[in-house]
Amino acid sequence: MQHELMKLTAHQVAEGGYDKAILAIGSCEAHGQHLASGTDTLVSYMLSCKVAQRVSGLLVLPPVTVGYSAHYDAFPCSLTLSYDTITAVIYDILESCLRNGIRHVFLMNGHDGNIAPMEIASRKIKEKYPEARIAALPAWWVTAGELLPPDTFEVWGGLGHAGEGESSIAYHLFPQWCEPQLARGVVPDRLPEHIEIKWDFAELTDTAATGDPTRATAQKGAQMEQVLVDCVAQALEQLDACGWDYTSTAIRK
């Protein structure tokens, strides 16, 4: 059954009984030499659609196709919104859902540059609309590695921009828009442990990719899809079961 808002008539939306929505937030930027520029959008949106096939009443919103990508500007052709703009876009979409009676929204993020704007937009919505319920998967590329067996990935835990993990899920979901024969990447080896370096991507790699995409396979991507869809679907079902009331109280004797 179709749950993508872009493909539904107003009548179908009204008849669909949608009480929650999922928003994919992506980007359009260089992903090595071998993956589509819209990889972040494509992955997050395709995963969202698969989750909607599992969870009743879940409306798939149109994806945000451009995010904050100024830190990828050294590689063509990276498009970017400013931090203020992408924050406002996410905020406005959340507010639109609330105006349409949808109080429960899941954010399926596909891009590192969107994590801070997504957090700010969500906090601002909660300040104005305390009744809103917002859940999120901010970094699926990290979560997949946590959920899969530790020996799934061969290099750097599968991490990296257009690296082993991201390339694997791209090869699985949309192989027609990939050129695996061009895959090459760099594993940064001069970053200190336990702290963050606020890098520009060109400071880490000259290939527009980090990690080792040459180890990527569609089979690994299929495993990633399975654990991620299961994770989000189960979380939404758990939230539905308690009416998205996750308030905890101290036990008093």
C-alpha positions in Angstrom: 0.0 0.0 0.0 1.2 3.5 -0.8 2.0 5.8 2.1 4.1 8.5 0.4 2.4 11.9 0.7 3.7 13.1 -2.6 1.8 10.3 -4.3 -1.5 10.5 -2.3 -4.6 12.5 -3.1 -6.2 14.6 -0.4 -9.0 12.0 -0.3 -6.5 9.2 0.2 -4.7 11.1 3.0 -8.0 11.7 4.8 -9.0 8.1 4.5 -5.6 6.7 5.5 -6.0 7.4 9.2 -2.5 8.7 9.5 -1.7 9.7 13.1 2.1 10.0 12.7 4.6 10.9 10.0 8.2 10.1 9.1 10.5 12.8 7.6 13.7 11.8 5.8 16.3 14.6 5.9 19.1 14.3 3.4 21.7 16.2 1.4 23.1 16.6 -2.1 26.9 16.5 -2.1 29.8 14.5 -3.4 29.9 10.9 -2.1 33.3 9.7 -3.3 33.6 9.2 -7.0 31.2 6.2 -6.9 27.9 7.0 -5.2 25.1 9.3 -6.3 25.2 12.8 -4.9 21.8 12.3 -3.4 22.8 9.2 -1.4 21.9 10.7 2.0 18.4 11.6 0.7 17.9 8.3 -1.1 18.9 6.1 1.7 16.9 7.9 4.4 13.8 8.2 2.2 13.9 4.5 1.1 14.3 3.4 4.6 11.4 5.6 5.7 9.2 4.0 3.0 10.1 0.5 4.2 9.3 1.4 7.8 5.9 2.7 6.7 5.1 -0.7 5.2 5.6 -2.1 8.7 4.0 0.5 10.9 0.3 1.3 10.6 -0.8 4.9 10.3 2.6 6.2 9.3 2.7 8.9 6.6 5.9 9.3 4.6 6.6 13.0 4.1 8.5 14.4 1.1 12.2 14.3 1.9 14.4 17.3 2.6 16.8 16.9 -0.3 19.4 19.6 0.5 20.9 20.0 4.0 23.9 21.8 5.5 26.9 20.7 3.4 29.3 23.6 3.4 32.0 21.4 4.9 31.9 19.4 1.7 32.2 22.4 -0.6 35.7 21.4 -1.8 34.2 18.6 -3.9 31.7 19.1 -6.8 28.8 19.5 -6.8 27.9 20.1 -3.2 24.7 22.0 -2.6 24.1 23.5 0.9 21.6 25.5 2.9 22.7 27.6 5.7 22.4 26.3 9.3 19.6 28.8 9.9 17.8 27.8 6.7 17.8 24.1 7.2 16.8 24.5 10.9 13.9 26.7 9.7 12.9 24.1 7.0 12.8 21.3 9.5 10.9 23.5 12.0 8.3 24.5 9.4 7.7 21.0 8.3 7.2 19.9 11.9 4.8 22.8 12.6 2.9 21.9 9.4 2.4 18.4 10.7 1.0 19.8 14.0 -1.4 22.1 12.1 -2.7 19.1 10.2 -3.3 17.2 13.4 -0.2 14.9 13.3 1.5 15.3 16.7 3.9 12.3 16.4 6.8 12.7 14.0 9.9 10.6 13.4 13.0 12.2 11.9 15.1 9.8 9.7 18.3 11.7 9.2 20.8 10.7 6.5 23.5 13.4 6.8 26.0 14.5 9.5 25.5 18.2 8.8 21.8 18.0 9.7 22.2 16.6 13.2 22.6 20.0 14.9 19.9 21.8 12.9 17.5 18.8 13.5 18.2 19.0 17.3 17.6 22.8 17.4 14.4 22.6 15.3 13.0 19.8 17.5 13.8 21.7 20.7 12.2 24.9 19.4 9.1 22.9 18.4 8.8 21.4 21.9 9.1 24.8 23.5 6.2 26.1 21.5 4.1 22.9 21.3 4.7 20.8 24.4 2.1 18.3 23.1 4.4 17.4 20.1 6.2 14.1 20.2 9.4 13.9 18.1 11.6 10.8 17.8 14.7 10.5 15.6 17.4 8.3 14.2 20.2 11.0 13.9 23.0 8.8 12.5 21.8 5.5 11.0 25.4 4.8 9.8 26.5 4.5 13.5 23.4 2.6 14.6 23.8 0.0 11.9 27.3 -0.8 13.1 26.0 -1.1 16.7 23.2 -3.5 15.7 25.1 -5.8 13.3 27.5 -8.5 14.4 31.0 -7.0 15.1 32.6 -8.8 12.3 30.2 -7.5 9.6 32.5 -4.7 8.5 36.2 -5.1 7.6 37.6 -1.6 7.9 37.0 1.2 10.5 33.8 -0.4 11.7 32.2 0.3 8.3 32.2 4.0 9.1 33.1 6.8 6.7 31.4 9.2 4.2 30.8 7.0 1.2 32.8 4.3 3.1 32.2 0.6 3.5 28.8 0.9 5.3 27.3 3.7 3.3 28.5 2.2 0.0 27.1 -1.1 0.9 23.6 0.1 1.6 23.7 2.2 -1.6 24.8 -0.8 -3.6 21.8 -2.7 -2.1 19.1 0.1 -2.4 20.1 1.8 -5.7 22.9 0.0 -7.6 21.8 1.7 -10.8 23.1 5.0 -9.5 26.5 3.7 -8.3 29.9 3.2 -10.0 31.7 0.7 -7.7 34.7 0.4 -10.0 35.6 4.0 -9.0 35.4 3.4 -5.3 38.4 4.5 -3.2 38.7 6.2 0.1 40.9 7.3 3.0 40.8 6.2 6.6 41.9 9.2 8.6 44.8 8.1 10.9 45.9 11.4 12.5 42.8 12.2 14.5 43.2 12.1 18.3 41.0 9.8 20.3 38.0 10.8 22.5 37.7 14.4 21.1 36.1 15.9 18.0 38.0 17.8 15.3 35.7 20.3 13.6 37.0 19.5 10.1 36.4 20.6 6.6 36.1 17.4 4.6 39.0 18.2 2.3 41.2 18.1 5.4 40.4 14.4 5.8 40.5 13.0 2.2 41.3 13.9 -1.4 38.8 11.4 -2.8 35.5 12.8 -1.3 35.3 9.5 0.6 36.5 8.3 4.0 36.6 4.7 5.1 37.2 1.9 2.6 34.4 1.6 0.0 36.3 -1.1 -1.8 35.1 -3.5 1.0 31.4 -2.6 0.4 28.9 -5.2 -0.8 25.2 -5.2 -1.5 24.9 -8.2 0.9 26.2 -6.1 3.8 23.7 -3.4 2.7 20.8 -5.8 2.8 21.8 -6.6 6.4 22.0 -2.9 7.3 18.5 -2.3 5.8 17.1 -5.2 7.8 18.4 -4.1 11.2 17.6 -0.4 10.7 14.0 -1.0 9.5 13.5 -3.4 12.4 14.9 -0.9 14.9 12.7 2.0 13.8 9.6 0.0 13.2 9.9 -1.6 16.7 10.5 1.7 18.3 7.4 3.2 16.7 5.3 0.2 17.7 6.6 0.6 21.2 5.7 4.3 21.3 2.3 3.6 19.8 1.6 1.0 22.5 2.0 3.6 25.2 0.4 6.4 23.3 3.8 8.1 23.0 3.5 8.8 26.7 7.1 8.1 27.9 6.7 10.0 31.2 8.5 8.3 34.1 7.8 8.9 37.8 9.7 8.0 40.9 8.4 5.2 43.0 7.2 6.6 46.3 6.8 4.4 49.4 
